Amino acid sequence: MNITFYKYQGTGNDFIMIDNRLMTFPKTDTELVAHLCHRRFGVGADGLILIENDSETDFKMVYYNSDGRESTMCGNGGRCAVAFANQLNIIESVGLFNAIDGEHETTVMKAGEGIFDVRLKMQDVPHILITDTHCFLDTGSPHYVEQVDDLQFVNVKELGASIRNKSEFSPGGTNVNFVEQMSSSEFRIRTYERGVEDETWSCGTGATAVALAMYATNKTEERKLQIMVEGGQLEVSFDLDDQNGFKDVFLKGPATFVFKGEFVSV
């Protein structure tokens, strides 16, 4: 089987993108997905995304973690899917797509050769669990958020793995974010992602979770925050609903086309 793929990255969070509108990709073959994502024996990526037809929106996004299993919403993956859909002429400057957590509005603008600025509307977040040590919330994927003083010295892989499967969080495990405040509107984060089982250079749903958690715990009064990740910078903006939840949540940042290739399975 020959598989044409495209490689995209969003602030260092990288994805294999496949046009599956003809439904030719073997979606239940978790070993194939994991092999494609493997950084030594495959293409190498944090995840794999299929673009498919959808009867009610411009397209459907199907996301797999690098372990080969279909997973919950991926914010950077969603932004890269939008850039890919633009490249495929499925959408132009505005669009609407379906993901596992529902519909997402988006705008996209070409910022350079193969570089896109993508603004993605995330799901509303009605509730955040706040404790003395951390916050827990779902921004399309579950996220644990803990504020630290010296982020550069945190062993993200070791600590993240120790928190990832604690029973009080999501039954499928949680992503783990460590955050350091840089100013009233700027935060730096590092994220351990479930399914990747390691630190990634960026996490869009994690950046979103951190922004909302920092506002909810009175670390900032700003509703447009700059989130610095290992691979660049993201922007998260939001409004409040009538029940102290969050609505009109937007994730904004670059999505970059890296290369196109063909994988030949043997």
C-alpha positions as CSV (number, residue, x, y, z in Angstrom):
1,M,0.0,0.0,0.0
2,N,1.3,3.4,-1.0
3,I,0.1,6.3,1.3
4,T,0.6,9.9,0.3
5,F,1.0,12.0,3.4
6,Y,1.8,15.6,4.3
7,K,3.8,16.7,7.3
8,Y,2.7,19.8,9.3
9,Q,3.8,21.3,12.5
10,G,2.2,23.9,14.9
11,T,4.8,25.4,17.3
12,G,6.8,22.2,17.2
13,N,3.8,19.9,17.7
14,D,4.1,17.8,14.5
15,F,1.5,15.7,12.6
16,I,1.2,13.4,9.6
17,M,-1.8,14.6,7.6
18,I,-3.7,12.3,5.2
19,D,-6.5,13.2,2.7
20,N,-9.0,10.4,3.4
21,R,-12.0,11.8,1.6
22,L,-12.1,8.6,-0.5
23,M,-11.9,6.5,2.7
24,T,-8.9,4.4,1.5
25,F,-6.9,4.6,4.7
26,P,-7.2,1.6,7.1
27,K,-8.5,3.5,10.1
28,T,-8.6,0.5,12.5
29,D,-5.0,-0.5,11.9
30,T,-3.5,1.0,15.1
31,E,-0.1,-0.7,14.4
32,L,0.1,1.1,11.0
33,V,-0.7,4.5,12.6
34,A,1.9,3.9,15.4
35,H,4.5,2.8,12.8
36,L,3.9,5.9,10.7
37,C,4.4,8.1,13.7
38,H,7.5,6.3,15.0
39,R,10.5,8.7,14.8
40,R,13.0,5.9,14.0
41,F,11.1,3.5,11.8
42,G,8.4,5.7,10.3
43,V,7.7,9.2,9.2
44,G,7.8,10.6,12.8
45,A,5.1,12.7,14.4
46,D,3.3,13.4,17.6
47,G,0.1,12.3,15.9
48,L,-1.7,11.4,12.7
49,I,-4.8,13.3,11.3
50,L,-7.2,12.2,8.6
51,I,-9.3,14.8,6.7
52,E,-12.6,13.3,5.7
53,N,-15.9,14.5,4.1
54,D,-18.6,15.6,6.5
55,S,-22.3,16.1,5.6
56,E,-22.8,19.2,7.8
57,T,-19.4,21.0,7.8
58,D,-16.5,21.6,5.5
59,F,-14.6,18.6,6.6
60,K,-14.1,16.1,9.5
61,M,-10.9,15.8,11.4
62,V,-10.0,12.3,12.9
63,Y,-7.0,12.4,15.2
64,Y,-4.8,9.6,16.4
65,N,-2.0,9.8,19.1
66,S,1.4,8.5,18.2
67,D,0.5,5.2,20.0
68,G,-1.9,4.5,17.1
69,R,-5.1,5.0,19.0
70,E,-7.8,7.5,18.1
71,S,-7.9,10.2,20.7
72,T,-9.7,13.3,21.9
73,M,-9.4,16.8,20.5
74,C,-5.9,18.2,19.6
75,G,-5.8,22.0,19.3
76,N,-2.5,22.3,17.4
77,G,-3.6,19.3,15.3
78,G,-6.9,21.2,14.6
79,R,-5.0,24.3,13.4
80,C,-2.7,22.1,11.2
81,A,-5.8,20.4,9.8
82,V,-7.2,23.8,8.9
83,A,-4.0,24.7,7.1
84,F,-4.1,21.4,5.2
85,A,-7.7,21.8,4.3
86,N,-6.8,25.2,2.9
87,Q,-4.0,23.6,0.9
88,L,-6.5,21.1,-0.5
89,N,-8.9,23.9,-1.4
90,I,-11.6,22.6,0.9
91,I,-11.8,25.9,2.7
92,E,-10.6,29.4,2.0
93,S,-10.3,32.1,4.7
94,V,-13.1,30.8,7.0
95,G,-14.3,27.3,7.7
96,L,-16.2,25.0,10.0
97,F,-15.2,21.4,10.7
98,N,-16.2,18.5,12.9
99,A,-14.0,16.8,15.4
100,I,-14.5,14.3,18.2
101,D,-15.7,17.0,20.6
102,G,-18.0,18.8,18.1
103,E,-17.9,21.6,15.6
104,H,-15.1,24.2,15.4
105,E,-15.2,27.5,13.7
106,T,-11.9,28.7,12.2
107,T,-10.2,31.4,10.2
108,V,-6.9,30.9,8.3
109,M,-4.6,33.4,6.6
110,K,-1.4,32.6,4.6
111,A,1.5,34.3,6.3
112,G,4.3,33.1,4.0
113,E,5.3,30.1,1.8
114,G,3.8,27.1,3.6
115,I,3.1,29.2,6.7
116,F,-0.5,29.9,7.9
117,D,-1.9,31.9,10.8
118,V,-4.9,29.9,12.1
119,R,-7.4,30.9,14.7
120,L,-9.5,28.1,16.1
121,K,-12.6,28.2,18.3
122,M,-12.4,25.7,21.1
123,Q,-15.2,24.2,23.1
124,D,-16.8,26.0,26.0
125,V,-15.5,25.1,29.4
126,P,-18.2,25.3,32.0
127,H,-16.2,24.2,35.1
128,I,-12.7,24.0,36.4
129,L,-11.7,21.9,39.4
130,I,-9.4,24.1,41.6
131,T,-7.3,22.7,44.5
132,D,-4.4,24.0,46.6
133,T,-1.9,22.3,44.3
134,H,-3.4,22.2,40.8
135,C,-6.4,22.7,38.5
136,F,-8.1,20.1,36.3
137,L,-10.3,20.9,33.3
138,D,-11.4,19.6,29.9
139,T,-10.7,21.8,26.8
140,G,-11.5,19.0,24.4
141,S,-8.9,16.9,26.1
142,P,-8.4,16.5,29.9
143,H,-5.7,18.6,31.4
144,Y,-3.9,18.8,34.8
145,V,-2.4,22.3,35.4
146,E,0.2,23.0,38.1
147,Q,2.1,26.3,38.6
148,V,5.8,26.1,39.3
149,D,8.6,28.6,40.0
150,D,11.5,27.2,37.9
151,L,10.0,25.6,34.9
152,Q,13.3,24.9,33.1
153,F,14.3,22.5,35.9
154,V,11.1,20.5,36.0
155,N,11.5,16.8,35.0
156,V,8.3,16.9,32.8
157,K,8.5,13.3,31.6
158,E,9.0,11.8,35.1
159,L,6.5,14.0,36.9
160,G,4.0,13.9,34.1
161,A,4.1,10.1,33.9
162,S,3.5,9.9,37.7
163,I,0.4,12.1,37.5
164,R,-1.0,10.9,34.1
165,N,-3.0,7.9,35.3
166,K,-4.1,9.1,38.8
167,S,-7.6,7.8,39.4
168,E,-9.2,11.2,40.3
169,F,-8.7,12.4,36.8
170,S,-10.0,11.2,33.4
171,P,-10.6,7.4,33.1
172,G,-8.3,7.5,30.0
173,G,-5.6,9.4,31.8
174,T,-4.8,13.1,31.6
175,N,-2.4,15.4,30.0
176,V,-0.1,17.2,32.4
177,N,1.0,20.9,32.2
178,F,3.5,22.8,34.3
179,V,3.3,26.6,34.0
180,E,5.4,29.5,35.1
181,Q,4.1,33.1,35.1
182,M,6.3,35.5,33.1
183,S,4.1,38.7,33.3
184,S,0.4,39.6,33.8
185,S,-0.4,38.3,30.3
186,E,2.4,35.9,29.5
187,F,2.9,32.3,30.7
188,R,5.4,29.7,29.8
189,I,4.4,26.0,29.8
190,R,5.7,22.5,29.3
191,T,3.4,19.6,28.7
192,Y,3.4,15.8,29.1
193,E,1.0,14.3,26.6
194,R,-0.8,11.1,27.1
195,G,-0.7,8.9,24.0
196,V,2.7,10.3,23.2
197,E,3.9,9.4,26.7
198,D,6.5,12.1,26.7
199,E,7.0,15.8,26.7
200,T,5.9,17.5,23.5
201,W,7.1,20.8,22.2
202,S,3.6,22.3,22.2
203,C,0.0,21.4,23.1
204,G,-2.9,23.5,21.9
205,T,-5.5,22.2,24.3
206,G,-2.9,22.4,27.1
207,A,-2.1,26.1,26.3
208,T,-5.9,26.7,26.3
209,A,-6.2,24.9,29.7
210,V,-3.4,26.9,31.2
211,A,-4.9,30.2,30.1
212,L,-8.3,29.4,31.6
213,A,-6.8,28.0,34.8
214,M,-4.6,31.0,35.4
215,Y,-7.6,33.3,35.0
216,A,-9.7,31.2,37.2
217,T,-7.1,31.2,40.0
218,N,-6.7,35.0,39.8
219,K,-3.1,34.9,38.4
220,T,-4.3,37.3,35.7
221,E,-7.1,39.6,34.9
222,E,-6.4,39.5,31.2
223,R,-8.6,37.6,28.8
224,K,-6.1,37.5,25.9
225,L,-2.9,35.6,27.0
226,Q,0.3,34.8,25.3
227,I,1.4,31.2,26.0
228,M,5.1,30.4,25.4
229,V,5.7,26.7,24.6
230,E,9.0,25.0,23.8
231,G,8.3,25.3,20.0
232,G,7.1,28.9,19.9
233,Q,4.1,31.1,21.0
234,L,0.4,30.7,21.1
235,E,-2.4,33.1,21.9
236,V,-5.5,32.2,23.9
237,S,-8.5,34.5,24.2
238,F,-11.9,33.9,25.9
239,D,-15.0,35.4,27.5
240,L,-17.0,34.5,30.6
241,D,-20.5,33.0,30.6
242,D,-23.2,33.8,33.2
243,Q,-22.2,30.8,35.4
244,N,-18.5,31.7,35.8
245,G,-17.6,29.3,33.0
246,F,-15.7,30.2,29.8
247,K,-17.1,30.7,26.3
248,D,-15.8,32.1,23.0
249,V,-12.5,30.4,23.6
250,F,-10.0,30.8,20.8
251,L,-6.6,29.3,20.1
252,K,-4.4,31.2,17.7
253,G,-0.9,30.5,16.3
254,P,1.1,29.4,13.3
255,A,0.7,26.1,11.3
256,T,3.5,25.3,8.9
257,F,3.7,22.8,6.0
258,V,7.0,20.9,6.3
259,F,7.0,18.3,3.4
260,K,5.0,15.9,1.3
261,G,5.9,12.3,0.9
262,E,4.8,8.8,0.1
263,F,5.0,5.9,2.5
264,V,5.3,2.4,0.9
265,S,4.3,-0.4,3.3
266,V,6.0,-3.7,2.8
